[in-house]
Amino acid sequence: MLRLFGQFGMTGPQAAVLAVAIALSSTAVSMKTFQELSMPASPAARASLGIAIFQDLLVIAFMLLLPMILNEEGSEGRSLLVTGELVLLFAAIAWVLGKYLIPRLLLSVSRTQSRELFTLTVLALCVSVACLASLMGLSPALGAFVAGLVVSGSIYSHRVLADILPFKDLFLTLFFVTVGLSIDLAVFARHGWWVLIFTVLLLLAKGLILALVCRVLAMPVRSAVMCTAALASTGEFSLVLMARAREALPWNEVFYQVFVLSTAVSMGLVPTLMRFAPAVAVWLEKTLGRKKSQGSDASVSQKTKTLSDHAILCGYGVVGKQLHEELAKAGVPCLIIELNVDTVRTLKRQGVPVLFADAKHRETWDLARVQSARLVAFTFPDAAGAINSLAHLREQAPNVPVIARVKFAADADALRDAGATRVVFDEVESAAAAVRAAREEFEIAVE
């Protein structure tokens, strides 16, 4: 590819930057579309995510080497060996923080039961690690990536993911706003056909390469087509890399604008391509004489055990624990959603599927696979919390039976209106238990 770009009069550094920029794909757009298609953990999504993570690692490493490639002032004294030593030192510091400091900090914050404090702490940690990388002369993207790795293996990963996802959508929106502001409409008006040609060639070339890769990996046709559609465009890091290199390389302004516009258009086409991918896969299966793979794209949780027809128990107090024990005896798989970090740690050690997450977050129900659940039970007597949670639950699973618990009968109607199918009254159950105890003491026969 470098030789090909060289034929168009590009210098070696320009060709290297452009080749890497074209190789990158949009992780945010493709993963968001997989979520919208209810396939966040399908084989195609897992393969796409694996390739996208490799691309992100590639661009982070390339950004570390970029000053030397561009021959920027002061980069001569910074050899590849020095850069490698800085990366190893940063990784060692991040490992120590992730092993000893961050878990203890998150544990202390979690015990406060403050959602706002936990979210602010997570954001502060991410920014701090990114700033640390920047102070060491490394890419802030490397710091942010390492911060995610540090938390991903802990019990806090689901809670952090649920808190961070809304910010991801916000920052992605702001990113596209900045992209739009950098576009010269006059260039688009004069060279619109070049944008269209470059976009088509980009999608076809990357699509063909991805199809060959999926073929080598022996992926099912349906998964291969979805993966190809998800990664055929260029991505956010493509624009970041080109903008970074633009400071030192004399890009032709028309070429730069065409690339930015083509990247934006190709990213915008990804959701449409992914929605048409299943129909294309069916046509290919018929054309190639392949049998349709059964369940190849069935949603499978990455962080918990594979669950289907399971019960989701929100809260693990006395009621939740007893309900879990009875369902487990009957062979019913259960998933616990709990905000008490000590309880979550105990359940993790026992091998019980558990999410350290807030039921009032929409992302929590995605992680809990509520679409395939058989039952949802709110075992805590918080009517307001259950009503807020039901609003997100019913968007994804309008027909799943829901048991809710309330202290007072006055809250029952509000819960039923929110979507609860059965309501258990603490007052009624307490009254029944008191009556039974009184009858036993006075030996009153039950009529």
N, C-alpha and C positions, 0 to 999 in steps of 0.2 A: 504493500500500500504506500510505503514511503517513496518508492521509486515512481509509482504512478503519479503522486502529487508533485514529485520533482519534475515530471514532464511538463507541468504547467507553470514552471518558473518559480516554484516555492523553494525556500531555503530548507536545510535539514531541520532546524528547530521548528519552523512553521509546519512542515509536513508531520513531524512527530506530534505536535500539539493537536493538529487537526485529526490525525489518525485516532488518537486516544479519545478526542471529543466525540467523533462519530461512533466509536465503539461503545460508548456509555448509553444506558437506557434510563427511562424515568421510573425509579422505584416507587415514588409517591403515587403517581397516577395509576400505575398498574396494580399496586396493592389495594388502593382505594377502590378500584373497579372490581377487583376480586371480592372485596367485602360487599359491595353493592349487589353483586351477582350471587351472594350467599355461598361463596366458595373461598373463604379466607384461608383454609388449610387443606385445600384439595391438592392432589399430586401436581397439577399444573402450577398452582400457586406456590407450592414448596420448591419446585424446580426453578420457577421464575425468581423467587426470593433468593435462592442459593446463587444463581447467576448474577443477580443484581448486587448482592453483598460482595461477591468477588470483584465486580466492576467498581464498587465503592472503595474496596481495599486498593485496587489498582490506581484509581485516581488520587487517593490519599498519598500513596507511595510516589506517584508521578509529581504531585504538588510539592513533595519534599525535595525532589530532584530538579524541579523547574528552574530555580535560580541558577543552577550550574548549566542547565541546558540552554537557558537564555543568555548566559554569560553576564549576569547582572553585576553591578558594582559591589564589591565586597564578597562575592560568591567564590572568587578564585581561591581564597584561603580556607574555604569550607569544603573539605574533600568529602567523598562518599563515606569514608571511614568515620569522619567526625559526625556526619549525619546519622549514620548507623548507631554510633555510641549514644547520641542524644535520644534516639528512638528507644534504645534499650533502657536508658536511664529513666525515661518517662514511663515506659511500661513497668519498670520495677516500682516506681513511686505509686503508679495507679494500682498495682497489685497490693502493695502494703495498705493503701487507703481502702481498697475494696475488701481486704481480708480483716482489717482490724478497726478502722475508724468509721467508715460509712455504715456498715451493718449496725453498730452500736448507736450511731446517731439516729438512724431511721427507726431503730427499736424504741429509743427514748421518745421520739416524736410521735410514733404510732400509739404509744401508751397514753398520750394526751387526748386521743380520740378527736383531734381537731383536723378536719379535712383541709381547711385553708392552710394551716401550718405545715401539713405534710406536703401539699402541692408546692408551696413556696420553698420548702427545704429541698425538694427534688429539683426544682428549677435552679436554685442557688448552687446545688452540687454540679449540675450539668454545665452551667456557665463557669463555675470555678475551675473545673477540670479543663474545659476548653481554653480558658485564659491561661492556665498553667502551661498548656501545650504551646500557646502563642508566645509566652514569655521565654520559653526555651528555644524559640526560633522554629517551632514546628507548626504544622497547619492546625488551626482551631477545629477543622473538621475531624482531624485525627483525635483530638481531645474529646469531642462530642461522641465520636464512635466508641472510644474506650470507656467513656462514662456509661454508655448503654451496655457494654459488655460486662462492666463491673456489677451492674444491678441485675442483669438478665438471669443469672443463676441463683438469685436469692428468692426468698419467699415474698419479697415486695414487688416482684416484676409485674404481676397482674395489676396491682394497685397503681404502680407508676405508669404502666401502659394506659390505663383508663384515664389517668389525670393528664397525661402528655398528649394524647390523640387530639383533643380539641385545639391545643396550641399548634400541633402539626398542620391542621387544616388552615388555621389563621395565618401562620407563617408562609404556607404554600400560596395562599391567596395574595399576600403581600409581595411574595417573590414574583408572581406573574404580573402584578401591578408594575413593579420595577422593570420587568421585561417589556411591557407595553410602552412604558415611558421612554425606553431606550430605542424604540423603533422609529425610523425616519419614514413617514408615509410617502414622502416624495420619491424615495428610492423604490418603495413598493409599487407606486403608480407606474414608474418607468420600467421596472424589472420584475413585474408580477409573474410573467411566464417563467422566468428563471427560478423563482421561488417554487412554483408548481413542479417544474421539471426536477429540481434538486430534491424536493420532498418525495416524489414518486420513486426516483432512483434510490434514495435513502431507504425507503420502506422495502423496496424490492430486494436490494442488495443485502440488507441486514436480515430480512425475512428468509432469504435463501440460505444464508449462513446459519441462522438459528435452526432452520428446518433440518439442515445437514447434521448439526450438533445433536438435535433431538433424535435423529435417526441413529447416530452412533451410540447414543445412550439407550437405544431400544425402548423409547417411551411409547405408550399407546397413542394412536392417531389423535384422539380427542385431546389428550393432555399436550401433545406436541403442537397442535394447532393453536391452542390457548396460550401456550408459552411463547410461541412465535409472535402472535398478535400482541401480547403484553410487552414484549421487549424490542419490537421492531423500530421504535422511534429513538431519537436521541433524548437526552434528559436534562435535568436541572444542573447537574455537575458539568455538562457539556458547555452550558452558557457561563458558568462560574469559571471554568478553565479558560475559555476563549477570552473572557473579560480580563482575567488575570494576565494572560499572555499578551493581550492587546497593549498593555502598558509598556512592554519592551520590544514587541515585534511590529514592524510596519505593515499591518494588514491593509489590504485594499478596502476602503470603506464600503463600496458596493458589495464586495464579497462577504464582508462581516455582516452587513445588514441582511443579505440573502440567507446566510447561515442561521442568524437569530430567528428570522421569520419562518424558515423551514423547520427549525426545532420547535417553535411554538405550534405550528400547524400539525406537525407529526405527533406531538404530545396530545394535542386536542383530538386527534383521530383515534388514539389508542382505545378509549372506551367503546367507540363505534365498532372498531375492528374486533374487539373482544366479544361484543354482543353478537356479531355475525359469525364468530369462530365456530360455535357448535354446529350451525347449519353447514358450514364448509367442511367440518369434520365428518358429518354424516355423508355428504357427497363423496368425499375422499374414500370413506370406508366402503361405499357401494362401488366406486370406480375401481379401487384396489382389491375388492373382494374380501375385505377384512370383516370379521365379525365385530359387532359393537361390543366394546369392553364393558362388562357389567360392573357398575359401581366404581369405575376407575377414578371418578372425580367426587366421590362421596366425601363430605366434610368430615375431617378427622382432627381432633384437638391436638395441638402441638405441645401444650404444657400440662395437660391432664391425661388420664387414661381415656381410651376410646370408649365413649359412652353413647348409648342409644336406649330409648325408652327408660330413661333414668329419672330419678327424683332430684329436684334442686331444693335444698333446704337453706333458707336465709336465716342465719343466726344459729348458734350452737350453745344456747343456754340449757337449762334443765329440760325444757320442752323439746328443743332441737335434738339434744343428745338422746332422749328417750325415743323420739320418732325415728332417728337414724338407726338405733339399735334394733327396733322392731322391723324396719324395712330391710336391714341387713340380714336378719334372721330369715326373712321371707325370700332372700335372694335378689332383692331389688337394688340395682346399682344407684349410688347416691353421690351427689356433688354438693359440698358445703360452701356457702358464701359467708365469710366472717370477717369482721373488722377488728377483732381482738387479736393482736399479734401473738400473744402467748398461746392462745388457743390454736391458732394457725400452725405455730411451730410444733405443738404437741401432735396435731393431726398429721402433719407432714411426717413426723417420726414414725407414726403408726401406719403410714402408707395409705391414708385416706385421701381421696381426691378433694382438694380444697383450694379455693381462690381467696387470696387476701385482697378483697375488692369491696366496693360500695355498690349495693344493689340499686342505688338511685342513678348510677351511670349507665348509659345505653351500651357502652362497650363491654360492661360486665356480662350482659346477657349474650353478647356475641361469643365471649370466651366460655360461657357456661353451656353453649349449644342448646339454647332454649327451644329452637325450632324442632329438635328431635326429642325433647323431654316429654315424659308421661305425666309429671306432676310438679307443681311448684308450691312450696309451703313457706309462708312468712311466720316463723316461730316466735318472733318478738312482738309484743303488744303495742307497736307504734303505728297508729293508724295513718298519720301524716306521711311517715316514711314509706309505708306500704303503698299508699295511693300514688306517691311520686314514682315509685319503682314500677307500679303497674302500668303507668303511662308508656314507659319504654318497652316493657314486657309484651304488652298487647300489640305493639307495632310489629313485632317479629313473630309472635306466636298467639294469634287471636283465639285459638281454640283449646289451648292447653288448660286443664283444670288447675285452679288456684285455691289453696286454703289459706285464709288469713285469720290472725288472732287479734282480738281487741279486748281492752279492759272494760269498756262501757258499751252498752247496747246502742247508745245514741250514734256511735261511729259505724254501725253495721251498714246502714243504708248508703253512706258515702263510699264504703269499700265495695259494695255490690255494684254501685254505679261506675266505679273505676274499673271493674272487671273481675272481682273476686267471685268465684262460684260457690264457695262455702266459707262461712264465717263462724269462728269458735269464740264464744263469749267467756271471758275470765270470770265475770260476775256470776253467770249461770252455772259454770262448772264448779266454782267455789261454793255457791249456794247448795248445789246437789251434793257435794262432798260433805258440807256441814250438816245437811239433813241426814245423810247416811250415818255420820258419826253420832249424831244425837239419838237416832233410832237405836243404834247399838248400845249406847249408854243406858237408855231407859227401856231397852228391850221392847221397843214398839214394833209390832208386826207390820210388815208392808202389806197394804190392802191390795 
